Amino acid sequence: SQSSGLRRTLALLVDELASALPSDEVPDTPDLSEAAYGFLTLFRRVAERIQTSGYWLRGARLREAARRLRQEKHPWATVYVSGFHGFTPAEREVLEALQ
């Protein structure tokens, strides 16, 4: 469909899934419904296209930030995090790298 609302919703869903995955690798899951398999296929295509264009999904950016934080000591003595109810796996990875 050419609906901008649908495109925006799918883009947000792809970005949310990228942040929620435990890694940048999308697991192969054989027992998916047809709709879930279709979305997973869409997700993989979008993620690959974004990566080959030199851009990053939010989860990939966070994982790269965590990787860099683990390699180089961060300059902050204290980091405060406030106002959150939960964290995605990618966000937790950054917080763990700050320890």
FENURMO-V40832 format. One record per residue. N is the residue number from 1. SS is DSSP state (A for helix, B for strand, O for the rest). PHI is phi in radians with two decimals (NA if undefined). Layout:
# FENURMO-V40832
n->N ss->SS phi->PHI
n->N ss->SS phi->PHI
This chain:
# FENURMO-V40832
n->1 ss->O phi->NA
n->2 ss->O phi->-1.68
n->3 ss->O phi->-1.22
n->4 ss->A phi->-1.16
n->5 ss->A phi->-1.14
n->6 ss->A phi->-1.16
n->7 ss->A phi->-1.07
n->8 ss->A phi->-1.10
n->9 ss->A phi->-1.13
n->10 ss->A phi->-1.11
n->11 ss->A phi->-1.10
n->12 ss->A phi->-1.13
n->13 ss->A phi->-1.16
n->14 ss->A phi->-1.09
n->15 ss->A phi->-1.13
n->16 ss->A phi->-1.14
n->17 ss->A phi->-1.11
n->18 ss->A phi->-1.06
n->19 ss->A phi->-1.30
n->20 ss->A phi->-1.47
n->21 ss->O phi->-1.18
n->22 ss->O phi->-1.25
n->23 ss->O phi->-2.75
n->24 ss->O phi->-1.33
n->25 ss->O phi->-1.47
n->26 ss->O phi->-1.58
n->27 ss->O phi->-1.20
n->28 ss->O phi->-1.41
n->29 ss->O phi->-2.17
n->30 ss->O phi->-1.26
n->31 ss->O phi->-1.72
n->32 ss->O phi->-1.69
n->33 ss->O phi->-1.21
n->34 ss->A phi->-1.06
n->35 ss->A phi->-1.16
n->36 ss->A phi->-1.14
n->37 ss->A phi->-1.11
n->38 ss->A phi->-1.09
n->39 ss->A phi->-1.18
n->40 ss->A phi->-1.08
n->41 ss->A phi->-1.10
n->42 ss->A phi->-1.06
n->43 ss->A phi->-1.01
n->44 ss->A phi->-1.07
n->45 ss->A phi->-1.14
n->46 ss->A phi->-1.13
n->47 ss->A phi->-1.06
n->48 ss->A phi->-1.14
n->49 ss->A phi->-1.14
n->50 ss->A phi->-1.10
n->51 ss->A phi->-1.11
n->52 ss->A phi->-1.22
n->53 ss->O phi->-1.52
n->54 ss->O phi->1.53
n->55 ss->O phi->-1.85
n->56 ss->O phi->-2.28
n->57 ss->O phi->-1.30
n->58 ss->A phi->-0.97
n->59 ss->A phi->-1.07
n->60 ss->A phi->-1.16
n->61 ss->A phi->-1.09
n->62 ss->A phi->-1.14
n->63 ss->A phi->-1.14
n->64 ss->A phi->-1.15
n->65 ss->A phi->-1.09
n->66 ss->A phi->-1.10
n->67 ss->A phi->-1.06
n->68 ss->A phi->-1.17
n->69 ss->A phi->-1.13
n->70 ss->A phi->-1.23
n->71 ss->A phi->-1.34
n->72 ss->O phi->-2.12
n->73 ss->O phi->-1.10
n->74 ss->O phi->-1.34
n->75 ss->O phi->-1.47
n->76 ss->O phi->-1.71
n->77 ss->O phi->-1.30
n->78 ss->O phi->-2.39
n->79 ss->O phi->-2.16
n->80 ss->O phi->-1.82
n->81 ss->O phi->-2.18
n->82 ss->O phi->-2.47
n->83 ss->O phi->1.51
n->84 ss->O phi->-1.96
n->85 ss->O phi->-1.73
n->86 ss->O phi->-2.95
n->87 ss->O phi->-2.28
n->88 ss->O phi->-1.33
n->89 ss->A phi->-0.97
n->90 ss->A phi->-1.15
n->91 ss->A phi->-1.16
n->92 ss->A phi->-1.09
n->93 ss->A phi->-1.08
n->94 ss->A phi->-1.14
n->95 ss->A phi->-1.09
n->96 ss->A phi->-1.14
n->97 ss->A phi->-1.20
n->98 ss->O phi->-1.39
n->99 ss->O phi->-1.23
